[in-house]
Amino acid sequence: MHTYTELYINGRWVPSTGAGSIEVLNASTEEVMGLIPEGIPKDIDTAVEAAVAAFDKWSATSLDKRSEFLRDLADGMTRRADEIATTIAGEVGMPIKLSRVVQVADAAEVVASYAEIVKSFPFEEQVGNSLIVREPVGVVGCITPWNYPLFQIVSKVAPALGAGCTVVLKPSEVAPLNAFIFTELVDETGLPPGVFNLVSGTGSIVGEALAAHPDVAAVSFTGSTRVGRRVSELASATIKRVSLELGGKSANVILDDADFEQAVTYGVGKCFLNSGQNCGALSRMLVPRARHDETVKIAKRAAEGYMVGDPFQDETSLGPLISDVQRERVRNYVRKGIDEGATLVTGGADAPTELPRGYYVKPTVFANVRSDMTIAQEEIFGPVLAIIPYEDEEDAVRIANDSIYGLCGAIWSNDPERAMRMAQRIRTGQVDINGGSPNRMAPFGGFKQSGRGRELGHYGLEEFVELKAIQR
């Protein structure tokens, strides 16, 4: 049981001004695994005040000192990696073997990367008679999601602090325990008071207070497109900078000359990662109509090979969803797919009978999906794959771009030049060709209603600086 009774403000653990608390549930047992304070807007006011007071000194701190802090933080995350991975596996439900890598090691790698980036970032450059200066934007409000909770925290906090900004973090109330461990590590580094602050609570209360606060210069939010709109609305009153990483409905386009066994199996995996609770999930698989049935057979075999169960068992490859609310959401989408005429290949809306406790759903594959169906248009955030046939390459491009989202995508072809031409026509922030490996130094973010701004690498740091031209 993880019990936290205090917030972290101005370098100290302090009680919330409010009296409430929030229970954190274990996704696989439905039992309470933790307790956190339920902050209120007054806590946000106090945290922002501390961040404002700390800004001038921190923004003037040397790059070497900022780099040293980030390096110490990354080392601390590595030192407590097992504890963090176990906590997130309980909160989120990701299998522990994946949690160690995806949820923790990748997050520590991001922090370590910014320890190096800040030393080479062009904070100053000469252009003619102008000195172009990149200055920290000010106090940054970071509002983070539950699906990759620690990774999303560090993808915002590390570049913001590296840029010289001060931070107020509002983590997801559904999976917040890892944020408290992270804050303990921040405290151990000796970071000056007020530079980093943690206020837990609900999005509708403390999240909105943070987005609307007049002394917050920038807000970085990851979550649903619906909430992203609300954050933008609140931030607009003070014309503050807003970075948004929102939803996705990414297409995996398999061309007729691809290795279908490899491409389809890969695509199922990229749809089901983290039980489909992934904004970049390849949830639409686009295949030539002539090879639709072949695709269905491969996808069915791949999906039924996933072992659903306890995330702490080594043989488990698919854990539960985060909550009962999310489970019902996914089940309703499965029912909608059936009602609208898609062919249910495997899985379905019923809970796995062998798992009476925990927020489990069956890995599900639909075939003969049309692009206008709900399951092809809306983000499900669960292990549900839609196989959509296309007529020719032009039709594939049309279907891939037939979405309000534009976050990720994938192309499969044995012709590299053909794949590259197709990738350049897909309106998304990232495209993988033939299973291209993730690159933590490349920009991550989306087109259209998948958001604005970018995270990771030096592109992520650019979100937290303002440009000033000094003529002489």
C-alpha positions in Angstrom: 0.0 0.0 0.0 1.4 3.3 -1.1 0.0 6.1 1.1 0.9 9.7 0.3 -0.6 12.4 2.5 1.3 15.5 1.3 2.0 17.5 -1.8 5.5 18.7 -2.8 5.6 22.5 -2.9 8.6 24.9 -2.6 11.0 22.1 -1.8 9.0 20.6 1.0 6.3 17.9 1.5 3.3 19.8 2.8 -0.4 19.0 3.5 -3.0 19.9 1.0 -5.2 22.8 1.8 -8.1 20.5 1.0 -9.2 17.6 3.2 -9.9 15.0 0.5 -8.0 12.0 -0.7 -8.1 9.8 -3.8 -7.9 6.0 -3.8 -5.7 4.4 -6.4 -6.9 1.0 -7.7 -4.8 -1.9 -8.8 -5.9 -2.6 -12.4 -5.6 -6.4 -12.1 -7.2 -6.9 -8.7 -9.6 -3.9 -8.4 -8.2 -3.4 -4.9 -6.9 -0.2 -3.4 -3.2 0.0 -3.8 -2.6 3.6 -2.8 -3.9 6.9 -1.5 -3.0 10.4 -2.5 -4.1 13.9 -1.5 -7.0 15.5 -3.4 -5.6 18.9 -4.1 -7.6 22.1 -4.6 -7.1 25.3 -6.5 -5.5 27.0 -3.5 -2.7 24.4 -3.7 -2.1 25.3 -7.3 -1.9 29.0 -6.3 0.7 28.1 -3.6 2.7 25.9 -6.0 2.7 28.5 -8.8 3.7 31.2 -6.4 6.7 29.1 -5.4 7.6 28.4 -9.0 7.4 32.2 -9.8 9.7 33.0 -6.9 12.2 30.4 -8.0 12.3 31.3 -11.7 14.8 34.1 -11.8 17.5 32.2 -10.0 16.9 28.8 -11.8 16.8 30.4 -15.2 20.2 32.0 -14.5 21.7 28.7 -13.3 24.5 27.4 -15.5 23.8 24.8 -18.1 26.4 22.5 -16.4 24.4 22.6 -13.2 21.1 21.9 -15.0 22.7 19.0 -16.8 24.1 17.7 -13.6 20.7 17.7 -12.0 19.2 15.8 -14.9 22.0 13.2 -14.8 21.4 12.7 -11.1 17.7 12.3 -11.7 18.2 9.7 -14.4 20.6 7.8 -12.1 18.0 7.8 -9.4 15.3 6.5 -11.7 17.6 3.7 -12.7 18.4 2.9 -9.1 14.7 2.6 -8.2 13.7 1.0 -11.5 12.2 -2.2 -10.0 10.1 -0.3 -7.6 8.8 2.1 -10.2 8.1 -0.7 -12.7 6.2 -2.7 -10.1 4.1 0.3 -9.2 3.2 1.1 -12.7 2.4 -2.5 -13.5 -0.1 -2.3 -10.6 -1.5 1.1 -11.5 -1.7 0.7 -15.3 -1.7 -3.1 -15.8 1.2 -3.3 -18.2 3.0 -6.7 -17.9 6.0 -6.3 -15.6 8.5 -7.4 -18.2 7.3 -4.6 -20.5 6.9 -2.1 -17.7 10.6 -2.4 -16.8 11.6 -1.4 -20.3 8.8 0.8 -21.7 7.6 2.5 -18.6 10.9 3.0 -16.7 14.1 2.4 -18.8 12.8 4.5 -21.7 11.8 7.3 -19.3 15.3 7.3 -17.6 16.8 7.4 -21.1 14.8 10.5 -21.9 16.0 12.3 -18.8 19.6 11.3 -19.5 19.2 12.6 -23.1 18.3 16.0 -21.9 21.4 16.1 -19.6 23.3 16.1 -22.9 20.9 18.2 -25.0 21.0 21.2 -22.7 24.8 21.4 -23.2 24.6 21.7 -27.0 21.3 23.4 -27.5 21.7 26.8 -29.3 20.5 29.1 -26.6 22.3 31.9 -28.4 23.2 32.5 -32.0 24.4 35.4 -34.1 22.3 36.4 -37.1 23.8 39.5 -38.8 23.8 42.3 -36.3 21.3 40.4 -34.1 22.0 38.2 -31.1 19.2 35.6 -31.1 18.5 34.4 -27.6 16.4 31.5 -26.6 15.1 32.3 -23.1 13.0 30.0 -20.8 9.4 30.8 -21.1 8.6 30.9 -17.4 6.5 28.8 -15.1 5.3 25.6 -16.9 2.2 23.6 -16.0 2.6 19.9 -16.9 -0.6 17.9 -17.0 0.1 14.2 -17.7 -1.9 11.0 -18.6 -2.2 7.6 -17.0 -1.2 5.3 -19.9 2.6 6.0 -19.9 2.6 8.1 -16.7 6.3 8.4 -15.9 7.4 8.7 -19.6 5.0 11.5 -20.1 6.1 13.2 -16.9 9.8 13.2 -17.9 9.0 14.1 -21.6 7.7 17.4 -20.2 9.5 18.1 -16.9 13.1 17.2 -18.1 13.2 19.6 -21.1 11.3 22.3 -19.2 13.8 22.2 -16.3 16.7 21.9 -18.8 15.5 25.1 -20.6 15.6 27.0 -17.3 11.8 26.9 -16.6 10.2 26.1 -13.2 7.5 23.5 -13.1 4.2 22.6 -11.5 3.2 19.0 -12.2 -0.4 17.7 -12.1 -0.2 13.9 -12.7 -3.1 11.7 -13.6 -5.2 10.9 -10.5 -5.7 7.4 -11.9 -2.0 6.4 -12.0 -0.3 8.9 -9.8 1.9 6.8 -7.5 4.9 6.8 -9.8 4.8 10.6 -9.9 5.3 10.6 -6.1 8.3 8.3 -6.4 9.7 10.6 -9.1 9.2 13.6 -6.8 11.1 11.8 -4.1 14.0 11.4 -6.5 13.8 15.1 -7.5 14.0 16.0 -3.8 17.1 13.8 -3.4 18.9 15.7 -6.1 18.9 18.9 -4.0 17.0 20.9 -6.7 16.4 24.4 -5.3 13.0 25.0 -3.6 10.2 26.0 -5.9 11.8 24.8 -9.2 9.7 21.7 -9.2 6.3 21.3 -7.5 3.8 18.4 -7.4 0.1 18.9 -6.9 -2.2 15.9 -7.2 -5.9 16.0 -7.7 -8.5 15.7 -10.4 -8.3 17.2 -13.8 -11.5 19.1 -13.5 -10.3 20.9 -10.3 -6.5 21.3 -10.1 -5.9 20.6 -13.8 -8.2 23.4 -14.8 -6.8 25.7 -12.1 -3.3 25.1 -13.4 -4.2 25.7 -17.1 -6.0 28.9 -16.3 -3.6 30.4 -13.8 -2.4 33.8 -15.0 1.2 33.3 -13.7 1.7 30.1 -15.7 3.4 31.0 -18.9 3.0 27.6 -20.7 0.9 24.5 -20.4 2.0 21.1 -21.7 -0.8 18.6 -21.8 -1.1 15.0 -22.9 -4.5 13.3 -22.9 -7.7 13.1 -24.9 -8.6 15.5 -27.6 -11.8 16.5 -25.7 -9.8 17.6 -22.6 -7.2 19.2 -24.9 -9.8 21.5 -26.2 -10.7 22.5 -22.7 -7.1 23.2 -21.8 -6.8 25.4 -24.8 -9.9 27.3 -23.9 -8.7 27.9 -20.4 -5.2 28.9 -21.5 -6.5 31.3 -24.1 -7.7 33.8 -21.5 -4.0 34.7 -20.8 -2.7 33.9 -24.3 -0.2 31.4 -22.7 1.7 28.9 -24.8 0.0 25.5 -25.1 1.5 22.2 -26.2 -0.9 19.3 -26.8 -0.3 15.6 -27.4 -3.8 14.2 -27.9 -5.5 11.3 -29.5 -4.7 9.1 -32.5 -6.2 6.6 -34.9 -3.1 5.5 -36.7 -3.1 3.5 -39.9 -0.8 0.6 -40.7 -0.7 0.6 -44.5 0.4 -2.8 -45.9 1.1 -2.6 -49.6 0.7 -5.5 -52.0 4.4 -6.3 -52.2 5.0 -6.5 -48.5 5.9 -9.6 -46.4 2.4 -10.0 -45.0 3.3 -12.5 -42.2 5.8 -10.0 -40.8 3.7 -6.9 -41.4 0.4 -8.2 -40.0 2.0 -9.7 -37.0 3.9 -6.5 -36.3 0.7 -4.5 -36.7 -1.2 -6.6 -34.2 1.6 -6.0 -31.7 1.6 -2.3 -32.3 -2.2 -2.2 -31.8 -2.2 -4.3 -28.6 0.8 -2.7 -26.8 -0.2 -1.6 -23.3 -3.5 -3.3 -24.0 -4.1 -0.8 -26.8 -3.9 2.1 -24.3 -1.5 3.9 -26.6 -2.2 7.2 -28.4 0.1 6.0 -31.2 -1.5 2.5 -31.5 -1.8 1.2 -35.1 -5.4 0.5 -34.6 -6.3 0.6 -38.4 -4.8 -2.0 -40.6 -5.2 -1.1 -44.3 -4.7 -4.0 -46.8 -5.3 -4.7 -50.5 -8.8 -6.1 -50.9 -7.4 -9.1 -52.8 -5.3 -10.0 -49.7 -7.9 -9.2 -47.0 -8.8 -12.8 -46.1 -5.1 -13.8 -45.9 -4.6 -10.8 -43.6 -7.5 -11.9 -41.4 -6.1 -15.4 -40.9 -2.7 -14.0 -39.8 -4.2 -11.4 -37.6 -6.5 -13.9 -35.9 -3.6 -16.3 -35.2 -1.5 -13.4 -33.8 -4.2 -12.0 -31.6 -5.1 -15.4 -30.2 -1.5 -15.9 -29.3 -1.6 -13.2 -26.7 -1.8 -14.4 -23.1 -4.2 -12.3 -21.1 -3.7 -12.2 -17.4 -1.9 -11.1 -14.3 0.7 -8.5 -15.3 3.1 -10.0 -12.7 3.3 -13.4 -14.4 6.1 -13.8 -16.9 3.9 -15.5 -19.5 1.4 -12.6 -19.6 1.6 -10.5 -22.8 -1.7 -8.5 -22.3 -2.7 -7.1 -19.0 -5.9 -5.4 -17.9 -7.2 -2.0 -18.8 -6.7 0.9 -16.4 -10.2 1.1 -14.9 -13.8 -0.1 -15.1 -14.7 3.0 -16.9 -12.2 2.3 -19.6 -13.2 -1.3 -19.8 -16.8 -0.4 -20.4 -15.8 2.2 -23.0 -13.9 -0.5 -25.0 -16.7 -3.0 -24.7 -19.2 -0.5 -26.0 -16.9 0.1 -29.1 -16.8 -3.6 -29.7 -20.6 -3.8 -29.6 -20.8 -0.8 -31.9 -18.5 -2.5 -34.4 -20.8 -5.6 -34.5 -23.9 -3.4 -34.7 -22.5 -1.5 -37.7 -21.7 -4.6 -39.7 -18.0 -5.3 -39.2 -17.0 -8.9 -39.0 -15.9 -10.0 -35.6 -12.9 -12.3 -36.2 -11.8 -13.0 -32.6 -12.4 -11.6 -29.1 -15.6 -9.7 -28.4 -17.3 -7.6 -25.7 -17.6 -10.3 -23.0 -15.0 -10.4 -20.3 -12.6 -13.3 -20.2 -14.4 -15.9 -18.1 -11.2 -17.1 -16.5 -10.5 -13.6 -15.1 -13.4 -12.6 -12.9 -11.4 -9.8 -11.2 -9.5 -7.1 -12.9 -10.3 -4.8 -15.8 -9.6 -7.4 -18.5 -11.0 -7.4 -22.1 -10.4 -9.9 -24.9 -7.9 -9.0 -27.6 -10.3 -8.3 -30.5 -10.0 -8.2 -34.3 -12.6 -6.9 -36.8 -12.5 -7.5 -40.5 -14.4 -6.0 -43.4 -14.3 -2.6 -41.7 -15.4 0.5 -43.7 -13.6 3.8 -43.1 -16.9 5.4 -42.1 -17.6 3.0 -39.2 -17.2 4.2 -35.7 -14.4 1.7 -34.9 -12.5 3.1 -37.8 -12.9 6.8 -36.8 -12.9 7.0 -33.1 -10.0 6.3 -30.7 -10.9 3.2 -28.7 -7.9 3.0 -26.4 -8.1 -0.8 -26.1 -6.9 -3.9 -27.8 -9.2 -3.6 -30.8 -7.9 -3.9 -34.4 -9.9 -2.8 -37.4 -8.9 -4.4 -40.8 -9.9 -2.1 -43.7 -9.6 -3.3 -47.3 -8.5 -0.8 -50.0 -8.7 -0.9 -53.8 -5.4 0.7 -54.8 -2.6 2.9 -53.5 -4.6 6.1 -54.0 -7.5 4.6 -52.0 -5.1 3.5 -49.3 -3.8 7.1 -48.9 -7.4 8.4 -48.9 -8.4 6.0 -46.1 -5.2 6.6 -44.1 -5.9 10.3 -44.1 -9.6 9.9 -43.5 -9.3 10.8 -39.8 -9.5 13.9 -37.6 -6.3 12.6 -36.1 -2.7 12.5 -37.4 -0.3 11.2 -34.8 1.4 8.1 -36.2 1.4 5.6 -39.0 3.2 2.8 -40.7 4.0 1.6 -44.2 5.1 -1.9 -45.3 6.6 -2.5 -48.8 9.5 -4.4 -50.2 10.3 -1.3 -52.3 11.9 1.3 -50.1 11.3 4.2 -52.5 7.6 3.3 -52.9 7.3 3.1 -49.1 9.0 6.5 -48.7 6.6 8.1 -51.3 3.7 6.7 -49.4 5.0 7.8 -46.0 5.4 11.4 -47.3 1.7 11.4 -48.3 0.4 10.3 -44.9 -0.6 13.3 -42.8 0.9 12.3 -39.4 3.7 13.4 -37.2 5.5 10.1 -37.3 5.6 7.2 -39.9 7.5 3.9 -39.5 8.6 2.1 -42.6 8.9 -1.7 -42.4 9.0 -1.6 -38.6 11.4 1.2 -38.1 12.7 1.4 -34.6 11.6 4.2 -32.2 14.0 7.2 -32.0 13.9 9.1 -28.7 15.7 12.0 -30.3 13.1 12.4 -33.1 10.2 14.8 -32.6 6.9 13.2 -31.4 3.6 14.9 -31.9 0.7 15.1 -34.3 -1.1 16.8 -37.1 -4.7 17.9 -37.1 -6.6 17.1 -33.8 -3.7 14.9 -32.5 -2.3 18.1 -31.1 0.3 20.8 -31.6 3.9 21.1 -30.6 6.5 18.3 -30.3 8.2 16.3 -27.5 11.6 14.5 -27.3 15.0 15.5 -28.5 15.9 19.2 -28.9 12.4 19.7 -30.5 10.9 19.1 -27.0 13.2 21.7 -25.4 12.1 24.2 -28.1 8.6 24.1 -26.6 9.8 25.8 -23.5 11.8 28.8 -24.8 11.0 32.2 -26.2 13.0 33.9 -28.9 14.4 37.3 -28.3 16.4 39.3 -30.9 19.0 41.8 -29.6 20.3 44.2 -32.2 23.6 46.0 -31.9 
